[in-house]
Structure formats: C-alpha cells, structure tokens
C-alpha cells in the first residue's frame, strides 16, 4: 500500500480531552450496541483496498472536521492522534467508506494521516464481529491495560453503569509502513517519522519511546501519563518527572547525533536509545515506591 500524503488546510478543531471523553462516555451510557446486520463477512484485502481509496479524502484534516470527526486525547508516541466520529463509533459498522476513527500525527509541523480504526461497543456476552479483521487484531479498552486505555477509556469507565460495556478497537496502518504489521495496535516508527527521519526496519518500543522523549510534545505526553494516566502524586510524581527530564536530555543528544550523522538511525543508534530508556527505569526502580512502579508498568 502506498503511503497517504500529507494533508492540506488548517488542523481543525482541537477540543479538550475531558470534554471529548465526557461526550463519548455519555453516548456509551445511553446506547446499547445494535445487533450486527446479517451479511457475509468481507475479506481483508478488498476491504483494505476500498478503505485506502475512500480514505484519501481525509488527507486534508479539514474534510474530517467537516464530516464530524473530532480529536480525542493526545498524540500517542506509537499511535498518533485519535480523531473520532462519535456516531460511527457507537454504530460500530465495518464500512470501508466510513471509518469511525482516523489517526493523524504531526510530521515536522504538518498533520499527516497515518491510520484508520474501527470500533465496536460490546456488552456482556457480545462477540467480536466476523471478518474482515482477525479476532487477534482487536483490543479492548477496559482501563489499565495500556496507555491508550488509560487515557481514552479510564474516564469513560468511571461513569456509573458502564461496567457492562467495553470498547473494542482495531487499528489499520495505511498511511505509514508498520514493521509489526498493518493491523498492529502500535507503530513504533512514528517517533522517527515525526522528526522527518526514515522509519527503521527493526525498532523496539524502548528505542522509540526514548526518541519520543526528545521532543517537547513527547515530553508533554509522558507528563500527562504520569499525572493523568498512572496518577502519580506528591514526591513520586516529582521524582519521576525529574527522571524523565534527564532521559529527555539524553534522548535529545542521541537524536542530534542521528541527524548530524547519516540522517537515519543505525543499529548502534537504536541501541543507544534503548540504553536511554533502560537507564531511566533503573533510576525509577531506585526512587519510587512499589505501588507507583506497578502502576507505571504500562509504559515500560
């Protein structure tokens, strides 16, 4: 699949995280997922081809805004921004012309379409839809499973009466290659792509997370994770923030070596970035109380 190009036009509305989550949470509390319409499950390859063709209209984020999509949450290091259409999220239909969620990320200041996502609101006993996506490609947002769940689902599941519901989601990477596969939840080449660097053919989440710390936006993301995701408080929050600051400084130095050098991350560069992330956790292990460290495992 050839990459989707950068968008044209203004970035569109950027509503607050709390407001967006409150609106989506209200919808989930009021609506029960409708029964799937009887039909033959589509096969994956034709579905992706139609999705890629139909989705090109969203290369300009202004089109997404005009069609009712709104940004929800931050620019995740390995997933990008989530732009959702609340009505399509609730409907849960697998229509390649109308994806419920779009993924964008900022590449050197330009918002670029990198992915699509489909959702299904599931109640007790509900099963995942048959086709076109394999069951293993779906992931549930039930809170506390990963950083996406912590920042997107935590406030939704906090509302009374939501215990019976969960939001299943599958990501489709058509805007940028993903070494882990088209349907993987995360794409760890994104921290490189954001900086205008080629995505490595082999990259670990540790190296990518470290590189993401080298930008102000990435550092802000981890501040939000420490404060609003894993909910550190008091001395542990202060100590963790200082440790992340030091890791960010080391990551920025490594980023400059890559840019000044060949402009592409070598195996040695990736190893150095992995070392930055490893050193960060060694410091945290010696600083924080066990309960805080347990809460932070989703980031490790």
Kinemage of the C-alpha trace (Angstrom):
@kinemage 1
@onewidth
@group {chain A} dominant
@subgroup {mainchain}
@vectorlist {calphas} color= white
{ca unk a 1} P 0.000 0.000 0.000
{ca unk a 2} L 1.494 3.354 -0.922
{ca unk a 3} L 1.648 5.951 1.882
{ca unk a 4} L -1.064 8.556 2.112
{ca unk a 5} L 0.248 12.055 1.534
{ca unk a 6} L 0.350 14.999 3.948
{ca unk a 7} L -2.887 16.932 4.432
{ca unk a 8} L -3.634 20.388 3.231
{ca unk a 9} L -5.533 23.080 5.086
{ca unk a 10} L -5.969 24.015 8.763
{ca unk a 11} L -5.629 21.466 11.546
{ca unk a 12} L -9.282 21.786 12.600
{ca unk a 13} L -10.906 21.744 15.987
{ca unk a 14} L -8.945 20.513 18.970
{ca unk a 15} L -11.454 20.006 21.824
{ca unk a 16} L -10.245 19.269 25.320
{ca unk a 17} L -9.622 15.695 26.371
{ca unk a 18} L -12.061 15.819 29.272
{ca unk a 19} L -14.885 17.250 27.147
{ca unk a 20} L -14.381 14.711 24.380
{ca unk a 21} L -14.306 11.806 26.805
{ca unk a 22} L -17.370 13.063 28.642
{ca unk a 23} L -19.342 13.264 25.392
{ca unk a 24} L -18.276 9.789 24.291
{ca unk a 25} L -18.916 8.401 27.756
{ca unk a 26} L -22.443 9.798 27.733
{ca unk a 27} L -23.146 8.169 24.378
{ca unk a 28} L -21.864 4.827 25.611
{ca unk a 29} L -24.045 5.015 28.706
{ca unk a 30} L -27.205 5.708 26.707
{ca unk a 31} L -26.848 3.380 23.747
{ca unk a 32} L -26.691 -0.397 23.614
{ca unk a 33} L -24.748 -1.808 20.644
{ca unk a 34} L -27.093 -2.770 17.868
{ca unk a 35} L -27.150 -6.326 16.599
{ca unk a 36} L -24.958 -6.901 13.574
{ca unk a 37} L -26.807 -6.924 10.308
{ca unk a 38} L -26.837 -10.348 8.677
{ca unk a 39} L -24.317 -10.322 5.858
{ca unk a 40} L -21.334 -12.204 4.538
{ca unk a 41} L -18.181 -11.091 6.361
{ca unk a 42} L -15.898 -9.164 3.976
{ca unk a 43} L -12.396 -10.415 3.294
{ca unk a 44} L -9.470 -8.293 4.424
{ca unk a 45} L -7.596 -7.444 1.199
{ca unk a 46} L -10.574 -5.982 -0.731
{ca unk a 47} L -11.693 -4.166 2.408
{ca unk a 48} L -8.289 -2.503 2.820
{ca unk a 49} L -8.147 -1.556 -0.840
{ca unk a 50} L -11.524 0.167 -0.626
{ca unk a 51} L -10.602 1.792 2.684
{ca unk a 52} L -7.361 3.177 1.242
{ca unk a 53} L -9.147 4.612 -1.787
{ca unk a 54} L -12.072 6.077 0.167
{ca unk a 55} L -9.869 7.309 2.991
{ca unk a 56} L -7.751 9.552 0.798
{ca unk a 57} L -10.307 12.307 1.241
{ca unk a 58} L -9.169 12.585 4.870
{ca unk a 59} L -5.613 13.536 3.886
{ca unk a 60} L -6.915 17.068 4.375
{ca unk a 61} L -7.987 17.093 8.024
{ca unk a 62} L -10.478 19.866 7.224
{ca unk a 63} L -12.539 17.216 5.416
{ca unk a 64} L -12.545 15.095 8.565
{ca unk a 65} L -13.697 18.063 10.638
{ca unk a 66} L -16.462 18.845 8.141
{ca unk a 67} L -17.672 15.231 8.299
{ca unk a 68} L -17.932 15.277 12.092
{ca unk a 69} L -14.592 13.896 13.324
{ca unk a 70} L -13.050 15.457 16.424
{ca unk a 71} L -9.717 14.916 18.123
{ca unk a 72} L -9.802 12.818 21.294
{ca unk a 73} L -6.730 12.673 23.501
{ca unk a 74} L -3.041 13.357 22.861
{ca unk a 75} L -0.620 12.388 20.105
{ca unk a 76} L 0.416 8.949 21.406
{ca unk a 77} L 4.091 8.118 20.685
{ca unk a 78} L 3.230 4.816 18.978
{ca unk a 79} L -0.307 5.530 17.739
{ca unk a 80} L -0.656 9.205 16.867
{ca unk a 81} L -3.775 11.307 17.392
{ca unk a 82} L -7.226 9.723 17.557
{ca unk a 83} L -9.866 11.643 15.609
{ca unk a 84} L -13.243 10.010 16.213
{ca unk a 85} L -16.751 10.282 14.823
{ca unk a 86} L -18.988 9.581 17.880
{ca unk a 87} L -21.953 8.387 15.825
{ca unk a 88} L -19.830 5.948 13.822
{ca unk a 89} L -18.081 4.731 16.984
{ca unk a 90} L -21.429 3.830 18.512
{ca unk a 91} L -22.816 2.315 15.305
{ca unk a 92} L -19.810 0.020 15.014
{ca unk a 93} L -20.361 -0.743 11.326
{ca unk a 94} L -17.495 -2.140 9.256
{ca unk a 95} L -17.863 0.192 6.292
{ca unk a 96} L -14.593 0.914 4.431
{ca unk a 97} L -16.060 4.233 3.261
{ca unk a 98} L -16.839 5.432 6.791
{ca unk a 99} L -14.148 4.527 9.359
{ca unk a 100} L -15.166 5.504 12.919
{ca unk a 101} L -11.684 6.800 13.780
{ca unk a 102} L -8.775 8.384 11.942
{ca unk a 103} L -5.152 8.545 13.025
{ca unk a 104} L -3.019 11.634 12.401
{ca unk a 105} L 0.372 12.733 13.621
{ca unk a 106} L 2.417 15.902 13.250
{ca unk a 107} L 5.388 15.450 10.930
{ca unk a 108} L 7.653 18.493 11.157
{ca unk a 109} L 4.623 20.632 11.970
{ca unk a 110} L 2.267 19.152 9.322
{ca unk a 111} L -0.661 16.938 10.292
{ca unk a 112} L -0.390 13.681 8.321
{ca unk a 113} L -2.950 10.879 8.039
{ca unk a 114} L -1.299 7.624 9.142
{ca unk a 115} L -4.043 5.197 10.093
{ca unk a 116} L -7.708 4.301 10.438
{ca unk a 117} L -9.550 2.437 13.177
{ca unk a 118} L -12.791 0.530 13.591
{ca unk a 119} L -14.689 0.156 16.830
{ca unk a 120} L -17.398 -1.994 18.336
{ca unk a 121} L -19.156 -1.322 21.641
{ca unk a 122} L -19.593 -4.697 23.338
{ca unk a 123} L -21.913 -5.645 26.151
{ca unk a 124} L -21.861 -8.770 28.367
{ca unk a 125} L -21.614 -11.852 26.186
{ca unk a 126} L -21.230 -9.906 22.943
{ca unk a 127} L -18.721 -11.284 20.464
{ca unk a 128} L -16.412 -9.521 18.066
{ca unk a 129} L -17.719 -9.116 14.513
{ca unk a 130} L -16.976 -11.840 11.991
{ca unk a 131} L -14.487 -10.506 9.446
{ca unk a 132} L -12.746 -8.810 7.864
{ca unk a 133} L -10.324 -8.452 10.784
{ca unk a 134} L -8.965 -11.491 12.656
{ca unk a 135} L -10.025 -11.649 16.299
{ca unk a 136} L -6.429 -11.179 17.442
{ca unk a 137} L -6.244 -7.745 15.802
{ca unk a 138} L -8.913 -6.292 18.119
{ca unk a 139} L -8.051 -4.885 21.549
{ca unk a 140} L -10.430 -3.908 24.331
{ca unk a 141} L -10.430 -0.609 26.193
{ca unk a 142} L -11.315 -1.567 29.719
{ca unk a 143} L -8.882 0.697 31.591
{ca unk a 144} L -5.404 -0.064 32.870
{ca unk a 145} L -4.339 -2.395 30.050
{ca unk a 146} L -2.132 0.036 28.144
{ca unk a 147} L -1.558 3.766 27.789
{ca unk a 148} L -4.311 4.090 25.177
{ca unk a 149} L -6.818 2.562 27.599
{ca unk a 150} L -5.602 4.694 30.491
{ca unk a 151} L -6.041 7.989 28.654
{ca unk a 152} L -9.043 7.142 26.460
{ca unk a 153} L -11.146 4.677 28.441
{ca unk a 154} L -10.421 5.491 32.053
{ca unk a 155} L -12.825 8.449 32.254
{ca unk a 156} L -15.486 6.547 30.268
{ca unk a 157} L -15.487 3.530 32.559
{ca unk a 158} L -15.582 5.796 35.596
{ca unk a 159} L -19.204 6.717 34.856
{ca unk a 160} L -21.823 4.672 36.693
{ca unk a 161} L -23.374 1.835 34.732
{ca unk a 162} L -20.504 1.367 32.274
{ca unk a 163} L -19.169 -1.779 33.888
{ca unk a 164} L -21.146 -3.918 31.426
{ca unk a 165} L -19.654 -2.256 28.357
{ca unk a 166} L -16.280 -2.215 26.696
{ca unk a 167} L -14.948 -0.609 23.553
{ca unk a 168} L -13.123 -2.894 21.132
{ca unk a 169} L -10.870 -1.294 18.521
{ca unk a 170} L -8.669 -2.355 15.640
{ca unk a 171} L -6.031 -0.101 14.007
{ca unk a 172} L -5.197 -0.189 10.298
{ca unk a 173} L -1.875 1.365 9.234
{ca unk a 174} L -2.180 2.531 5.639
{ca unk a 175} L -0.508 5.941 5.842
{ca unk a 176} L 2.917 4.782 7.025
{ca unk a 177} L 4.602 1.377 6.977
{ca unk a 178} L 4.494 -0.613 10.219
{ca unk a 179} L 7.181 -3.285 10.743
{ca unk a 180} L 4.834 -5.073 13.175
{ca unk a 181} L 2.061 -5.403 10.601
{ca unk a 182} L -0.817 -3.461 9.077
{ca unk a 183} L -3.186 -4.348 11.957
{ca unk a 184} L -0.802 -3.911 14.907
{ca unk a 185} L -2.035 -1.693 17.714
{ca unk a 186} L 1.105 0.470 17.801
{ca unk a 187} L 3.542 1.666 15.161
{ca unk a 188} L 6.912 2.405 16.737
{ca unk a 189} L 8.310 4.052 13.622
{ca unk a 190} L 6.138 7.114 14.343
{ca unk a 191} L 8.646 8.863 16.665
{ca unk a 192} L 11.170 8.710 13.810
{ca unk a 193} L 8.681 9.790 11.143
{ca unk a 194} L 7.626 12.819 13.245
{ca unk a 195} L 11.216 14.069 13.146
{ca unk a 196} L 11.482 13.592 9.385
{ca unk a 197} L 13.679 10.509 9.813
{ca unk a 198} L 13.123 7.254 7.902
{ca unk a 199} L 11.375 4.589 9.951
{ca unk a 200} L 13.801 1.772 10.865
{ca unk a 201} L 13.035 -1.695 9.555
{ca unk a 202} L 13.593 -3.019 13.056
{ca unk a 203} L 12.693 -0.889 16.024
{ca unk a 204} L 11.768 -1.672 19.616
{ca unk a 205} L 9.227 0.203 21.665
{ca unk a 206} L 12.021 1.117 24.099
{ca unk a 207} L 14.109 2.882 21.442
{ca unk a 208} L 11.037 4.606 20.009
{ca unk a 209} L 9.779 5.742 23.410
{ca unk a 210} L 13.189 7.190 24.208
{ca unk a 211} L 13.287 9.102 20.925
{ca unk a 212} L 9.778 10.440 21.526
{ca unk a 213} L 11.056 11.994 24.751
{ca unk a 214} L 13.446 14.154 22.729
{ca unk a 215} L 10.617 16.415 21.534
{ca unk a 216} L 8.564 18.846 23.615
{ca unk a 217} L 5.371 17.120 22.502
{ca unk a 218} L 6.666 13.725 23.569
{ca unk a 219} L 7.772 15.041 26.920
{ca unk a 220} L 4.323 16.579 27.433
{ca unk a 221} L 2.734 13.218 26.649
{ca unk a 222} L 4.676 11.472 29.392
{ca unk a 223} L 3.872 14.279 31.816
{ca unk a 224} L 0.197 13.603 31.083
{ca unk a 225} L 0.719 9.866 31.528
{ca unk a 226} L 2.406 10.307 34.903
{ca unk a 227} L -0.209 12.765 36.132
{ca unk a 228} L -3.474 11.683 34.492
{ca unk a 229} L -2.777 8.133 33.340
{ca unk a 230} L -0.980 6.332 36.168
{ca unk a 231} L -1.931 9.144 38.584
{ca unk a 232} L 1.328 9.627 40.445
{ca unk a 233} L 1.172 12.196 43.214
{ca unk a 234} L 3.420 14.046 45.624
{ca unk a 235} L 7.105 13.083 45.883
{ca unk a 236} L 6.778 10.165 43.460
{ca unk a 237} L 5.396 12.445 40.734
{ca unk a 238} L 8.198 14.950 41.293
{ca unk a 239} L 10.909 12.269 41.297
{ca unk a 240} L 9.535 10.571 38.192
{ca unk a 241} L 9.273 13.882 36.345
{ca unk a 242} L 12.914 14.655 37.099
{ca unk a 243} L 13.971 11.222 35.862
{ca unk a 244} L 12.027 11.704 32.626
{ca unk a 245} L 13.609 15.141 32.201
{ca unk a 246} L 17.078 13.609 32.377
{ca unk a 247} L 16.105 10.867 29.939
{ca unk a 248} L 14.696 13.516 27.585
{ca unk a 249} L 18.017 15.366 27.681
{ca unk a 250} L 19.946 12.190 26.830
{ca unk a 251} L 17.486 11.297 24.062
{ca unk a 252} L 17.826 14.767 22.518
{ca unk a 253} L 21.610 14.335 22.374
{ca unk a 254} L 21.189 10.993 20.620
{ca unk a 255} L 18.667 12.491 18.199
{ca unk a 256} L 21.166 15.176 17.225
{ca unk a 257} L 23.834 12.544 16.589
{ca unk a 258} L 21.458 10.786 14.189
{ca unk a 259} L 20.554 13.995 12.360
{ca unk a 260} L 24.135 15.240 12.106
{ca unk a 261} L 25.326 11.783 11.027
{ca unk a 262} L 23.637 9.819 8.275
{ca unk a 263} L 20.126 11.106 8.959
{ca unk a 264} L 18.906 7.560 9.587
{ca unk a 265} L 19.061 5.570 12.818
{ca unk a 266} L 21.647 2.800 12.708
{ca unk a 267} L 21.603 -0.315 14.875
{ca unk a 268} L 24.110 1.460 17.117
{ca unk a 269} L 21.803 4.477 17.395
{ca unk a 270} L 18.851 2.255 18.250
{ca unk a 271} L 20.919 0.502 20.895
{ca unk a 272} L 21.884 3.851 22.408
{ca unk a 273} L 18.233 4.910 22.551
{ca unk a 274} L 17.307 1.616 24.180
{ca unk a 275} L 20.025 2.359 26.736
{ca unk a 276} L 18.437 5.744 27.492
{ca unk a 277} L 15.117 4.041 28.220
{ca unk a 278} L 16.756 1.281 30.271
{ca unk a 279} L 18.727 3.811 32.356
{ca unk a 280} L 15.507 5.748 33.008
{ca unk a 281} L 13.836 2.687 34.517
{ca unk a 282} L 16.866 1.805 36.577
{ca unk a 283} L 16.626 5.263 38.157
{ca unk a 284} L 12.888 4.922 38.668
{ca unk a 285} L 13.291 1.482 40.264
{ca unk a 286} L 15.560 3.040 42.880
{ca unk a 287} L 13.334 6.063 43.531
{ca unk a 288} L 9.677 5.117 43.597
{ca unk a 289} L 7.538 3.079 45.954
{ca unk a 290} L 6.362 -0.334 44.651
{ca unk a 291} L 2.760 0.786 44.111
{ca unk a 292} L 3.893 3.601 41.812
{ca unk a 293} L 6.202 1.289 39.882
{ca unk a 294} L 3.376 -1.223 39.441
{ca unk a 295} L 1.092 1.483 38.052
{ca unk a 296} L 3.771 2.522 35.561
{ca unk a 297} L 4.310 -0.935 34.036
{ca unk a 298} L 2.108 0.016 31.055
{ca unk a 299} L 4.888 2.404 29.981
{ca unk a 300} L 7.803 0.063 30.442
